[in-house]
Amino acid sequence: MRIIHFSHCDLGSTEASTAHVMEFADGLARKGHSVLVASPKKSKAYPYKTPCEMKYFPLIKVKGLRQITAILTGFMTLLCFKKSWKPDCLYTRRLVLDPMPGIFAWLTGTPLVTETNGQIEVHQYEVPWHGLWKYFWYPLMRFFERILFSNSHAILVDGNQRLSVFKDRYPNWVNRFHLVRSGGIDLERFRRINKNEARKQLRLPMDKRILVWVGTFFDFSGLEILIEAIPKICVQLPDVAFLIIGDGATREHYIEKVKEYGLSDRVRFTGYIANHDLYRWLSACDLALAPYNRLRLGKEDFTSYKIFEYLACGLPVVCSYEKGGSNISYINEFNLGATVPPEDVDAFADAVLTVLEEPSYFTDDFIHHTRTILNELDVTWEDLVDKVETYCQLSIKAS
């Protein structure tokens, strides 16, 4: 197949959406398909080697014009590729304000597979002048959604709750909606290597128990819970150190908070670590952390992809969880660590102390257990790419 993978993601960024786009695209290319990845040139080009053909369309980098110019130039780019590249299928990661992939499919007869990992309702407070949500933004987004979905042969939905909502909203199209996670884990890339060897390579202390958090720094990321818990943990455990891996707008704020607590010698902020090298840093650690607040956990079908990465590297996990079908429930279901109520700093610190005291979490048997569970749950990128390939093939046959 010749597949265009179209999205509005910044492929030069370190955002999780970049990894999701390229995992699907690279996976399809490795299966022998010709894949062209099209996205706006928001910053730099995708920096890693890929079997895909990469194309970037321009946009005006002026506030208020970026989105609309990316939508228009993206549409023109698709029309050009239809003539010059002759795709068999268009796969798009939905942007709620962009109906143009649907219009392109309608105009050209190109089979369209749409990936959607959210409902338009979650954007109410992200749009400008959100007071107009009920009268302008919501009707506009619903109109665009209908254009996109009505011209899609298959719509891949990330989560059972979303799937149920879409089927209720569009009863005439129920057979178009399918459950496919928008992210998974590469068990070859994320693997456990010898802890002491990893620490030697990375020049990390051999005499400490190292706790790790990985993510993007932003308001309400959940990191604020961990930063408040660190002093409570350090008082109890003098042999514990922390790795905070990632980057983002609020990084300096958290560095200053740690300085205020006088714990800079116990907490290391590494900055961004490339996805392909992250396994070494995780292998050097003893326990992984994933605190979340209610705002994030309350989002429909919330999935914590970092938990898959932690588990693939054989780490027990302490995380926030309340209820629902999130993958965080696996932590309790398969005894992979501990969960605590969101935003409860004391409970989070106590859970860390409890897990560190349980020797069964720090054995070769536990590492084998975590990877076996991930294989049985069908959450690897290989499994997800197989599903995407199937729906692209079925869409071509049905067109």
C-alpha positions in Angstrom: 0.0 0.0 0.0 0.9 3.6 -0.5 -0.2 5.5 2.6 -0.1 9.2 3.4 0.1 9.7 7.2 -1.3 13.2 7.7 -1.3 15.1 11.0 -0.8 18.6 12.5 1.8 17.4 15.0 5.1 19.2 15.3 7.4 16.4 14.3 10.5 18.3 15.4 9.2 18.5 19.0 9.6 16.1 22.0 5.9 15.8 22.5 4.3 12.4 23.0 2.1 12.9 19.9 5.3 13.0 17.7 6.3 9.6 19.0 2.8 8.3 18.3 2.7 9.5 14.7 6.1 8.2 13.9 5.6 4.8 15.6 2.6 4.1 13.4 4.3 5.4 10.3 7.6 3.6 10.8 5.7 0.4 11.7 3.7 0.5 8.5 6.9 1.2 6.5 8.7 -1.7 8.2 5.9 -4.0 7.1 6.7 -3.2 3.4 4.3 -0.3 2.7 5.3 3.0 1.2 4.5 5.7 3.8 4.6 9.5 3.3 4.4 11.5 6.5 2.9 15.0 6.0 2.9 17.6 8.7 3.3 21.4 9.2 6.8 22.8 9.5 6.2 24.2 13.0 9.8 24.0 14.2 12.6 21.7 12.9 12.4 18.6 10.9 12.0 15.1 12.5 15.5 14.5 13.8 15.7 10.7 13.6 16.3 8.1 10.9 13.1 6.8 9.4 12.0 4.5 6.5 9.2 7.0 5.7 9.3 9.8 3.2 8.9 13.1 5.1 7.1 16.1 3.7 6.4 19.4 5.5 3.9 22.0 4.5 4.3 25.7 5.4 2.3 27.8 7.8 2.4 31.5 8.9 4.0 31.6 12.3 1.8 34.5 13.6 -0.6 34.0 16.4 -4.1 33.6 15.0 -2.9 32.6 11.6 -0.9 29.4 12.3 -3.8 27.1 12.6 -5.8 28.3 9.6 -2.8 28.5 7.3 -1.7 25.0 8.3 -5.2 23.7 7.5 -5.3 25.4 4.1 -1.7 24.5 3.1 -2.2 21.0 4.4 -5.2 20.6 2.1 -3.3 21.9 -0.9 -0.4 19.6 -0.1 -2.7 16.6 0.0 -4.1 17.6 -3.5 -0.5 17.8 -4.8 0.4 14.4 -3.4 -2.7 12.9 -4.9 -1.5 13.7 -8.3 2.3 13.2 -7.8 2.4 10.4 -5.2 -0.9 8.5 -6.0 -1.7 7.2 -2.5 -3.9 4.2 -2.0 -5.1 5.4 1.5 -5.0 8.5 3.7 -4.5 8.0 7.4 -5.1 11.1 9.5 -4.7 11.9 13.2 -7.6 14.2 13.7 -7.4 17.9 14.5 -10.9 19.0 15.6 -10.7 22.2 13.6 -9.6 20.6 10.4 -12.3 19.0 8.2 -10.1 19.1 5.1 -9.0 15.5 5.1 -12.6 14.5 4.9 -13.2 17.0 2.0 -10.1 15.6 0.3 -11.4 12.1 0.5 -14.7 13.1 -0.8 -13.2 15.1 -3.8 -10.6 12.5 -4.8 -12.2 9.2 -3.7 -9.2 8.3 -1.6 -10.0 5.9 1.2 -9.7 7.7 4.6 -8.9 6.2 8.0 -9.2 8.6 10.8 -7.6 8.3 14.3 -9.3 10.2 17.1 -8.1 10.3 20.6 -10.6 12.7 22.1 -14.0 14.3 21.9 -14.5 17.9 21.0 -16.0 18.6 24.5 -12.6 18.5 26.1 -11.5 21.6 24.1 -14.1 24.0 25.7 -11.6 26.0 27.7 -8.8 25.7 25.1 -10.4 27.8 22.4 -10.3 31.7 22.4 -13.4 33.4 23.7 -14.6 30.2 25.2 -17.7 32.1 26.3 -18.9 31.5 22.7 -18.5 27.8 23.1 -22.2 26.9 23.1 -23.1 29.2 20.2 -20.1 29.1 17.9 -17.2 26.7 18.7 -19.2 23.7 19.7 -21.6 23.8 16.6 -18.6 24.5 14.4 -16.6 21.6 15.7 -19.6 19.2 15.4 -20.0 20.3 11.8 -16.3 19.6 11.0 -16.6 16.3 12.9 -19.5 15.2 10.7 -17.6 16.2 7.5 -14.5 14.1 8.6 -16.4 11.1 9.9 -18.9 11.0 7.1 -16.0 10.6 4.6 -14.0 8.1 6.7 -14.1 4.4 5.9 -12.8 3.6 9.4 -12.6 5.7 12.6 -10.1 4.4 15.2 -11.0 5.5 18.7 -8.7 5.4 21.7 -10.8 4.2 24.6 -14.1 2.4 25.3 -15.8 5.4 26.8 -15.1 7.5 23.6 -16.2 4.6 21.5 -19.5 4.4 23.2 -20.1 8.1 23.0 -19.3 8.2 19.2 -21.6 5.2 18.5 -24.4 6.9 20.4 -23.8 10.2 18.6 -23.7 8.7 15.1 -25.9 5.6 15.2 -25.9 5.3 11.4 -22.1 4.9 11.3 -21.6 2.5 14.2 -19.8 0.0 12.0 -17.1 2.6 11.2 -15.9 3.0 14.8 -13.2 0.6 16.1 -11.2 0.5 19.3 -7.5 1.0 18.6 -5.2 2.6 21.2 -3.3 5.6 19.8 -0.1 4.5 21.6 1.7 1.5 22.8 5.1 0.1 23.8 8.1 -1.1 21.8 9.4 -4.1 23.8 12.6 -4.2 21.8 13.5 -0.6 22.4 12.2 -0.5 26.0 14.1 -3.3 27.7 15.8 -4.0 31.0 19.6 -4.1 31.0 21.9 -4.7 34.0 21.3 -1.9 36.5 24.9 -1.5 37.6 26.1 -1.4 33.9 23.5 1.2 33.1 24.6 3.3 36.1 28.2 3.0 35.1 27.4 4.1 31.5 25.4 7.1 32.8 27.7 7.9 35.7 24.9 7.5 38.3 25.7 6.6 41.9 26.0 3.0 42.7 25.1 3.3 46.4 21.6 5.0 46.0 18.1 3.7 45.4 17.0 5.8 42.4 13.4 6.8 41.8 12.5 8.2 38.4 9.8 10.3 36.8 9.5 10.9 33.0 7.3 13.4 31.3 6.7 16.9 30.0 6.8 19.8 32.4 3.6 21.8 32.3 1.0 23.2 34.7 -1.0 20.3 36.3 1.2 17.6 34.8 1.2 15.9 38.2 4.8 16.6 38.9 3.9 19.2 41.5 2.6 16.2 43.6 6.0 14.5 43.4 8.0 17.6 44.2 5.9 18.1 47.4 6.4 14.4 48.3 10.2 14.3 47.8 11.1 16.0 51.2 8.8 13.5 53.0 10.5 10.6 51.3 14.0 11.9 51.8 13.5 12.4 55.5 12.7 8.7 55.8 15.2 7.3 53.4 18.7 8.9 53.3 19.8 6.4 50.5 17.2 7.6 48.0 17.9 9.9 45.0 15.5 11.1 42.2 15.8 11.5 38.5 13.4 13.9 36.8 13.6 13.3 33.1 12.0 15.6 30.6 11.6 19.3 29.6 8.9 21.9 29.3 7.7 25.4 30.2 7.7 24.9 34.0 11.0 23.1 34.4 12.8 26.1 36.0 10.0 26.5 38.5 10.4 22.9 39.8 14.2 23.2 39.9 13.8 26.3 42.2 11.3 24.4 44.4 13.8 21.6 44.9 16.5 24.3 45.8 14.1 25.8 48.3 13.8 22.4 50.0 17.6 22.1 50.1 17.5 18.8 48.2 19.4 19.7 45.0 21.9 17.0 45.8 19.2 14.4 45.9 17.3 15.4 42.8 18.8 15.5 39.3 16.9 17.2 36.4 18.3 15.5 33.3 16.5 17.5 30.6 15.0 15.7 27.6 16.2 12.2 26.9 15.7 10.8 23.4 13.1 8.0 23.3 15.6 5.5 21.9 18.0 6.0 24.8 15.4 6.1 27.6 15.7 2.4 28.4 19.2 2.9 29.8 18.0 5.5 32.3 15.0 3.5 33.3 17.2 0.4 33.7 19.4 2.3 36.1 16.5 3.0 38.4 14.7 1.1 41.1 11.2 2.5 41.2 9.1 4.6 38.7 6.6 7.3 39.6 3.5 8.6 37.9 1.6 11.1 40.0 -1.5 12.7 38.4 -4.1 15.2 39.5 -7.8 14.8 39.2 -8.0 17.1 36.1 -5.9 14.7 34.0 -7.3 11.5 35.4 -10.8 12.9 34.8 -10.3 13.2 31.1 -12.1 10.6 29.1 -10.3 7.3 28.8 -7.0 8.7 30.1 -4.1 6.5 29.3 -0.6 6.9 30.9 1.8 5.7 28.2 4.8 6.3 30.4 3.5 3.4 32.6 4.0 1.0 29.7 7.6 2.2 29.3 8.3 1.9 33.0 6.9 -1.7 33.1 8.7 -2.7 29.9 12.0 -1.9 31.7 11.0 -4.0 34.7 10.2 -1.2 37.2 7.4 -1.3 39.8 5.3 1.8 39.6 3.7 4.1 42.2 1.0 6.3 40.6 -2.2 8.2 41.1 -5.5 6.5 40.3 -9.2 6.8 41.3 -11.5 4.8 39.0 -12.3 4.0 35.4 -10.8 2.0 32.6 -7.4 3.7 32.4 -4.4 1.4 31.9 -3.3 2.6 35.4 -5.7 0.0 36.7 -3.2 -2.7 35.6 -0.9 -1.7 38.5 -3.4 -3.0 41.0 -4.8 -5.8 38.8 -1.5 -7.4 38.2 0.4 -6.4 41.4 2.8 -4.1 39.6 3.3 -1.5 42.3 0.8 0.7 44.2 -1.9 3.3 43.4 -3.0 6.2 45.6 -5.8 8.8 45.4 -4.8 11.8 43.1 -3.4 14.9 44.7 -2.7 13.2 48.1 0.9 14.0 48.7 1.1 12.0 52.0 -0.4 8.9 50.5 1.9 9.1 47.5 5.0 9.4 49.8 3.7 6.5 52.0 3.1 4.3 48.9 6.7 4.9 47.8 8.0 3.8 51.2 5.8 0.7 51.2 6.8 -0.5 47.7 10.5 0.1 48.4 10.2 -2.2 51.5 8.7 -5.1 49.4 11.6 -7.2 48.0 9.5 -9.1 45.5 9.3 -6.0 43.3 13.1 -6.1 42.8 13.7 -9.5 41.3 14.3 -11.0 37.9 10.9 -12.8 38.3 9.2 -9.4 38.6 10.9 -8.1 35.4 9.8 -11.2 33.5 6.3 -10.7 35.0 5.9 -7.1 33.8 7.0 -7.9 30.2 4.7 -11.0 30.1 1.8 -8.9 31.1 2.5 -6.3 28.4 2.6 -9.0 25.8 -0.6 -10.6 26.9 -2.5 -7.2 27.0 -1.7 -6.6 23.2 -0.4 -3.1 23.9 2.8 -3.3 21.8 3.3 -1.0 18.8 3.5 -4.1 16.7 0.0 -5.2 17.7 -1.4 -1.6 17.1 0.3 -1.3 13.7 -1.2 -4.6 12.6 -4.7 -3.2 13.4 -4.0 0.0 11.6 -2.8 -1.9 8.6 -5.9 -4.1 8.6 -8.3 -1.1 8.6 -6.3 0.6 5.8 -6.6 -2.6 3.7 -10.3 -2.9 4.4 -10.9 0.7 3.5 -9.2 0.3 0.2 -11.2 -2.8 -0.6 -14.4 -1.1 0.3 -13.7 2.0 -1.8 
